[in-house]
Amino acid sequence: MNPLHKTFSILETVVACQGVGATYSDIIKDSSLPKSTVHRILKDLTQLDYLTYDSETKRYFGSLKLAALGAEVMAHFRLSSHVHPYLVELHQVTGHTTNLGIRNGLVGVFADKIQSKDFGIKLFSEIGKPFPLHCTGLGKVLLAYSSEEVFRTLVSQPLEAYTEYTITDPHQLQAELKVIREKGYALDNEEITKGIKCVAAPLVGHNQELQGAISIAFLAAIENERTIDKEIAATLKYASLISESLGSRGVEARAL
């Protein structure tokens, strides 16, 4: 493995653990690199401000400098530009925050977002920010149509609980992914942010392979007043329109 590969291997490990941070031991185990090599690269990346180190928890995190690079790439990503007008229209139709997400290894990444002004709660989504696959609407859609290997690798480590509604049992998650494939959409029932629900659906291209996913986020209290059939229907409609624009023969994605 050449020096560049070693550096990016360590970066990928840290970013994949962004929610809780990566320990020195985590990085050594995941990268299979010598301790001296890992120590040197971590020191360099921290000095260059691409990683930050929390001395209290002894964990490494991706920095804002690294996030800014990712955000700049995502802002100019072709899929993002193509989908953006549809996200704007979906936002106008529903009044809710709309998101575009793609999978990057064992995490999702927000590729675009149209923010609603109605939330009094800080949303998890920011363009370029990674999100977990097991407890977000976007993430569960992306995971549902990924390979079995991706699923097995994800659940080989404990799944983090963000709220009391987060699914952390691999068998329960696997069952939910099956339902998502059957229905064609996923729900986030306050699984990452208390008080916020999401509906997400897949985007597929001409070969029926998953290209990404879109979602709308809204206050969970809405469901106390009425059903969320409107939100589900709107998300499915725009996922279908986008997929058709990408050359799909239909919105049904196939698992990789």
C-alpha positions as CSV (number, residue, x, y, z in Angstrom):
1,M,0.0,0.0,0.0
2,N,1.5,3.3,-1.1
3,P,1.6,6.3,1.3
4,L,-1.4,8.0,-0.3
5,H,-3.5,4.9,0.0
6,K,-2.5,4.6,3.7
7,T,-3.5,8.3,4.3
8,F,-6.9,7.9,2.7
9,S,-7.5,4.6,4.4
10,I,-7.1,6.3,7.8
11,L,-9.3,9.3,6.7
12,E,-12.1,6.9,5.6
13,T,-12.0,5.1,8.9
14,V,-12.3,8.3,10.9
15,V,-15.1,9.7,8.8
16,A,-17.0,6.4,9.0
17,C,-17.0,6.8,12.8
18,Q,-17.8,10.5,12.7
19,G,-20.8,10.2,14.9
20,V,-18.8,8.9,17.9
21,G,-15.2,9.4,16.8
22,A,-12.5,6.9,16.1
23,T,-9.9,5.8,18.7
24,Y,-6.3,5.0,17.9
25,S,-7.1,1.3,18.3
26,D,-10.1,1.5,16.0
27,I,-7.9,3.0,13.2
28,I,-5.1,0.4,13.6
29,K,-7.6,-2.4,13.6
30,D,-9.5,-1.1,10.5
31,S,-6.5,-0.1,8.5
32,S,-4.2,-3.0,9.3
33,L,-1.3,-0.6,9.3
34,P,1.7,-0.6,11.7
35,K,1.2,1.5,14.8
36,S,4.1,3.8,13.9
37,T,2.6,4.5,10.5
38,V,-0.9,5.2,11.9
39,H,0.6,7.5,14.6
40,R,2.6,9.5,12.0
41,I,-0.3,9.9,9.6
42,L,-2.7,10.9,12.3
43,K,-0.2,13.5,13.6
44,D,0.2,14.9,10.0
45,L,-3.5,15.0,9.3
46,T,-4.2,16.7,12.7
47,Q,-1.4,19.3,12.1
48,L,-2.9,20.0,8.7
49,D,-6.4,20.5,10.3
50,Y,-8.0,17.7,8.4
51,L,-8.6,15.8,11.6
52,T,-9.3,17.0,15.1
53,Y,-8.4,15.1,18.3
54,D,-10.5,15.1,21.5
55,S,-8.0,14.7,24.4
56,E,-10.8,13.8,26.8
57,T,-12.4,11.0,24.9
58,K,-9.1,10.1,23.0
59,R,-11.0,10.0,19.7
60,Y,-10.3,11.5,16.3
61,F,-12.9,13.3,14.1
62,G,-13.1,14.7,10.7
63,S,-12.6,18.5,10.8
64,L,-14.6,21.4,9.5
65,K,-11.8,21.9,6.9
66,L,-12.4,18.4,5.7
67,A,-16.1,18.9,5.7
68,A,-15.7,22.1,3.7
69,L,-13.9,20.2,1.0
70,G,-16.6,17.6,0.9
71,A,-19.3,20.2,0.8
72,E,-17.6,21.9,-2.2
73,V,-17.4,18.7,-4.1
74,M,-21.1,17.8,-3.3
75,A,-22.2,21.3,-4.3
76,H,-20.9,20.7,-7.8
77,F,-21.8,17.0,-8.1
78,R,-23.7,16.3,-11.3
79,L,-26.5,14.4,-9.7
80,S,-27.0,17.2,-7.2
81,S,-27.4,19.7,-10.0
82,H,-29.8,17.5,-11.9
83,V,-32.0,16.7,-8.9
84,H,-32.0,20.3,-7.4
85,P,-35.0,21.7,-9.3
86,Y,-37.1,18.7,-8.3
87,L,-36.1,19.2,-4.6
88,V,-37.1,22.8,-4.9
89,E,-40.5,21.8,-6.3
90,L,-41.0,19.1,-3.7
91,H,-40.3,21.6,-1.0
92,Q,-42.8,24.1,-2.6
93,V,-45.5,21.4,-2.8
94,T,-45.1,20.1,0.7
95,G,-43.6,23.0,2.6
96,H,-41.1,20.6,4.2
97,T,-37.3,20.3,4.2
98,T,-36.2,18.2,1.2
99,N,-32.9,16.3,1.0
100,L,-30.8,14.3,-1.5
101,G,-28.5,11.7,-0.2
102,I,-26.0,9.2,-1.6
103,R,-24.0,6.4,-0.1
104,N,-20.3,6.6,0.5
105,G,-19.1,3.3,2.0
106,L,-20.8,2.7,5.3
107,V,-22.3,6.2,5.6
108,G,-24.6,8.3,3.6
109,V,-23.8,11.9,2.6
110,F,-26.1,14.8,2.1
111,A,-25.7,16.0,-1.5
112,D,-28.3,18.7,-1.4
113,K,-31.0,20.3,0.8
114,I,-33.8,22.8,0.6
115,Q,-34.5,24.0,4.2
116,S,-37.9,24.7,5.6
117,K,-38.2,27.7,7.9
118,D,-40.8,26.1,10.1
119,F,-38.5,23.9,12.3
120,G,-37.7,25.0,15.9
121,I,-35.5,21.9,16.1
122,K,-32.0,21.8,14.6
123,L,-32.0,19.2,11.8
124,F,-29.2,16.7,11.4
125,S,-28.8,17.5,7.6
126,E,-26.2,19.7,6.2
127,I,-24.8,19.5,2.6
128,G,-21.6,17.4,2.7
129,K,-22.3,16.0,6.1
130,P,-22.3,12.2,6.6
131,F,-25.3,10.4,8.1
132,P,-25.8,6.9,9.5
133,L,-27.4,4.3,7.3
134,H,-29.4,2.4,10.0
135,C,-31.5,5.2,11.4
136,T,-32.4,7.8,8.8
137,G,-34.9,7.6,6.0
138,L,-32.3,8.3,3.4
139,G,-29.9,5.9,5.0
140,K,-32.3,3.0,5.2
141,V,-33.2,3.4,1.5
142,L,-29.6,3.4,0.5
143,L,-28.9,0.4,2.7
144,A,-32.0,-1.5,1.5
145,Y,-30.7,-1.5,-2.1
146,S,-27.0,-2.1,-1.2
147,S,-25.2,-5.4,-1.3
148,E,-25.5,-8.0,1.5
149,E,-21.8,-7.4,2.1
150,V,-22.5,-3.7,3.0
151,F,-25.2,-4.7,5.4
152,R,-23.0,-7.4,7.1
153,T,-20.1,-5.0,7.4
154,L,-22.3,-2.3,8.9
155,V,-23.9,-4.6,11.5
156,S,-20.5,-6.2,12.4
157,Q,-20.1,-3.3,14.8
158,P,-22.7,-2.1,17.4
159,L,-25.3,0.2,15.8
160,E,-25.5,3.5,17.7
161,A,-28.8,4.6,19.3
162,Y,-29.5,8.3,18.7
163,T,-33.0,8.2,20.3
164,E,-35.1,5.5,22.0
165,Y,-36.6,4.8,18.6
166,T,-33.4,3.9,16.8
167,I,-33.2,0.3,15.6
168,T,-30.0,-1.2,16.9
169,D,-30.9,-4.9,16.5
170,P,-29.5,-6.3,13.1
171,H,-32.4,-8.7,12.7
172,Q,-35.0,-6.0,13.2
173,L,-33.1,-3.8,10.8
174,Q,-32.9,-6.5,8.2
175,A,-36.6,-7.1,8.5
176,E,-37.3,-3.4,8.0
177,L,-35.1,-3.2,4.9
178,K,-37.2,-6.0,3.4
179,V,-40.4,-4.0,4.0
180,I,-38.7,-0.9,2.5
181,R,-38.0,-2.8,-0.7
182,E,-41.6,-4.1,-0.8
183,K,-43.1,-0.7,-0.2
184,G,-40.6,1.4,-2.2
185,Y,-40.1,4.0,0.6
186,A,-38.6,4.3,4.1
187,L,-39.7,6.1,7.2
188,D,-37.6,7.6,9.9
189,N,-39.8,7.6,13.0
190,E,-37.8,10.0,15.2
191,E,-34.9,7.6,15.0
192,I,-32.1,10.2,14.7
193,T,-33.8,13.4,15.9
194,K,-36.5,13.4,18.5
195,G,-39.6,15.2,17.1
196,I,-38.7,14.8,13.5
197,K,-39.9,12.2,11.0
198,C,-38.8,11.6,7.4
199,V,-40.1,9.8,4.3
200,A,-37.5,8.7,1.8
201,A,-37.6,7.0,-1.6
202,P,-34.9,5.6,-4.0
203,L,-33.7,7.3,-7.2
204,V,-32.8,4.8,-10.0
205,G,-31.2,5.2,-13.4
206,H,-31.5,3.5,-16.8
207,N,-30.1,0.2,-15.5
208,Q,-32.4,0.2,-12.5
209,E,-29.5,0.6,-10.1
210,L,-29.7,2.9,-7.2
211,Q,-28.3,6.4,-7.8
212,G,-29.3,8.0,-4.6
213,A,-32.4,8.8,-2.5
214,I,-34.6,11.8,-1.7
215,S,-36.4,12.6,1.5
216,I,-38.7,15.1,3.2
217,A,-38.4,15.9,6.9
218,F,-41.3,17.2,9.0
219,L,-42.4,17.6,12.6
220,A,-43.6,14.3,14.1
221,A,-46.6,16.2,15.6
222,I,-48.1,16.4,12.2
223,E,-49.1,12.7,12.5
224,N,-51.1,13.6,15.6
225,E,-53.4,15.8,13.5
226,R,-53.6,13.7,10.3
227,T,-52.0,10.9,8.4
228,I,-48.7,11.4,6.5
229,D,-50.2,9.9,3.3
230,K,-49.6,13.3,1.6
231,E,-45.9,13.2,2.5
232,I,-45.5,9.6,1.3
233,A,-47.3,10.2,-2.0
234,A,-45.3,13.4,-2.7
235,T,-42.0,11.7,-2.0
236,L,-42.9,8.7,-4.2
237,K,-44.1,11.0,-7.0
238,Y,-40.9,13.0,-7.2
239,A,-38.7,10.0,-6.8
240,S,-40.5,8.6,-9.8
241,L,-40.1,11.8,-11.8
242,I,-36.4,12.1,-11.0
243,S,-35.8,8.4,-11.8
244,E,-37.6,8.8,-15.1
245,S,-35.4,11.8,-15.9
246,L,-32.4,9.6,-15.1
247,G,-33.5,7.1,-17.7
248,S,-35.3,4.6,-15.4
249,R,-38.1,2.4,-16.9
250,G,-39.8,2.5,-13.5
251,V,-39.1,3.5,-9.9
252,E,-38.5,-0.1,-8.7
253,A,-34.8,-0.3,-7.8
254,R,-33.0,-3.6,-7.6
255,A,-30.7,-4.6,-4.8
256,L,-27.0,-4.6,-5.8
